[in-house]
Amino acid sequence: MQSGPLLLHLLHAALMASSMMLTWQVYRLRKPKAE
């Protein structure tokens, strides 16, 4: 059973998800609430 590619795919997916979350958080923080 090849666990290499699967692990890499899982790591890539986690990285993408965390990156998207971080970008969303920064976007929300930078956007003024009064607007």
N, CA and C atoms as an extended XYZ file, in Angstrom:
105
Properties=species:S:1:pos:R:3:atomname:S:1:resname:S:1:resid:I:1 pbc="F F F"
N         0.837       -1.206        0.000 N   MET     1
C         0.000        0.000        0.000 CA  MET     1
C         0.871        1.254        0.000 C   MET     1
N         0.631        2.116       -0.966 N   GLN     2
C         1.414        3.344       -1.068 CA  GLN     2
C         0.819        4.430       -0.174 C   GLN     2
N         1.530        4.783        0.876 N   SER     3
C         1.040        5.805        1.796 CA  SER     3
C         1.690        7.159        1.496 C   SER     3
N         2.732        7.144        0.655 N   GLY     4
C         3.444        8.377        0.318 CA  GLY     4
C         2.551        9.410       -0.351 C   GLY     4
N         2.041        9.098       -1.552 N   PRO     5
C         1.199       10.042       -2.299 CA  PRO     5
C        -0.042       10.459       -1.517 C   PRO     5
N        -0.624        9.511       -0.784 N   LEU     6
C        -1.830        9.801       -0.008 CA  LEU     6
C        -1.517       10.814        1.090 C   LEU     6
N        -0.389       10.591        1.770 N   LEU     7
C         0.022       11.491        2.846 CA  LEU     7
C         0.311       12.880        2.285 C   LEU     7
N         0.960       12.914        1.132 N   LEU     8
C         1.297       14.184        0.497 CA  LEU     8
C         0.027       14.929        0.102 C   LEU     8
N        -0.940       14.197       -0.431 N   HIS     9
C        -2.208       14.796       -0.837 CA  HIS     9
C        -2.950       15.351        0.373 C   HIS     9
N        -2.924       14.593        1.462 N   LEU    10
C        -3.588       15.013        2.695 CA  LEU    10
C        -2.918       16.268        3.254 C   LEU    10
N        -1.593       16.281        3.236 N   LEU    11
C        -0.834       17.429        3.729 CA  LEU    11
C        -1.130       18.661        2.886 C   LEU    11
N        -1.192       18.470        1.569 N   HIS    12
C        -1.476       19.567        0.650 CA  HIS    12
C        -2.866       20.130        0.893 C   HIS    12
N        -3.834       19.240        1.111 N   ALA    13
C        -5.209       19.666        1.371 CA  ALA    13
C        -5.290       20.456        2.677 C   ALA    13
N        -4.586       19.988        3.695 N   ALA    14
C        -4.581       20.672        4.989 CA  ALA    14
C        -3.929       22.049        4.861 C   ALA    14
N        -2.857       22.117        4.090 N   LEU    15
C        -2.152       23.380        3.882 CA  LEU    15
C        -3.047       24.378        3.164 C   LEU    15
N        -3.751       23.913        2.145 N   MET    16
C        -4.650       24.780        1.388 CA  MET    16
C        -5.772       25.296        2.280 C   MET    16
N        -6.324       24.408        3.101 N   ALA    17
C        -7.421       24.785        3.996 CA  ALA    17
C        -6.963       25.824        5.013 C   ALA    17
N        -5.804       25.593        5.612 N   SER    18
C        -5.295       26.527        6.618 CA  SER    18
C        -4.954       27.871        5.980 C   SER    18
N        -4.430       27.825        4.761 N   SER    19
C        -4.093       29.055        4.046 CA  SER    19
C        -5.347       29.870        3.747 C   SER    19
N        -6.404       29.183        3.322 N   MET    20
C        -7.667       29.854        3.012 CA  MET    20
C        -8.267       30.470        4.278 C   MET    20
N        -8.186       29.712        5.389 N   MET    21
C        -8.715       30.199        6.663 CA  MET    21
C        -7.961       31.451        7.104 C   MET    21
N        -6.631       31.393        6.994 N   LEU    22
C        -5.799       32.518        7.404 CA  LEU    22
C        -6.110       33.743        6.559 C   LEU    22
N        -6.241       33.548        5.247 N   THR    23
C        -6.555       34.654        4.343 CA  THR    23
C        -7.909       35.253        4.684 C   THR    23
N        -8.877       34.396        4.987 N   TRP    24
C       -10.223       34.856        5.340 CA  TRP    24
C       -10.195       35.653        6.639 C   TRP    24
N        -9.416       35.174        7.620 N   GLN    25
C        -9.308       35.866        8.903 CA  GLN    25
C        -8.675       37.244        8.723 C   GLN    25
N        -7.605       37.317        7.948 N   VAL    26
C        -6.926       38.587        7.684 CA  VAL    26
C        -7.867       39.537        6.954 C   VAL    26
N        -8.620       39.012        5.992 N   TYR    27
C        -9.574       39.827        5.232 CA  TYR    27
C       -10.637       40.403        6.162 C   TYR    27
N       -11.148       39.568        7.072 N   ARG    28
C       -12.177       40.007        8.012 CA  ARG    28
C       -11.623       41.036        8.987 C   ARG    28
N       -10.362       40.836        9.414 N   LEU    29
C        -9.748       41.760       10.362 CA  LEU    29
C        -9.465       43.111        9.713 C   LEU    29
N        -9.045       43.094        8.470 N   ARG    30
C        -8.694       44.335        7.769 CA  ARG    30
C        -9.930       45.134        7.376 C   ARG    30
N       -11.033       44.453        7.136 N   LYS    31
C       -12.248       45.147        6.718 CA  LYS    31
C       -12.905       45.854        7.912 C   LYS    31
N       -13.118       47.149        7.813 N   PRO    32
C       -13.746       47.895        8.910 CA  PRO    32
C       -15.185       47.463        9.136 C   PRO    32
N       -15.574       47.348       10.410 N   LYS    33
C       -16.921       46.879       10.726 CA  LYS    33
C       -17.962       47.966       10.482 C   LYS    33
N       -17.539       49.237       10.550 N   ALA    34
C       -18.480       50.347       10.383 CA  ALA    34
C       -19.019       50.390        8.957 C   ALA    34
N       -18.215       49.885        8.013 N   GLU    35
C       -18.625       49.964        6.608 CA  GLU    35
C       -19.787       49.052        6.305 C   GLU    35
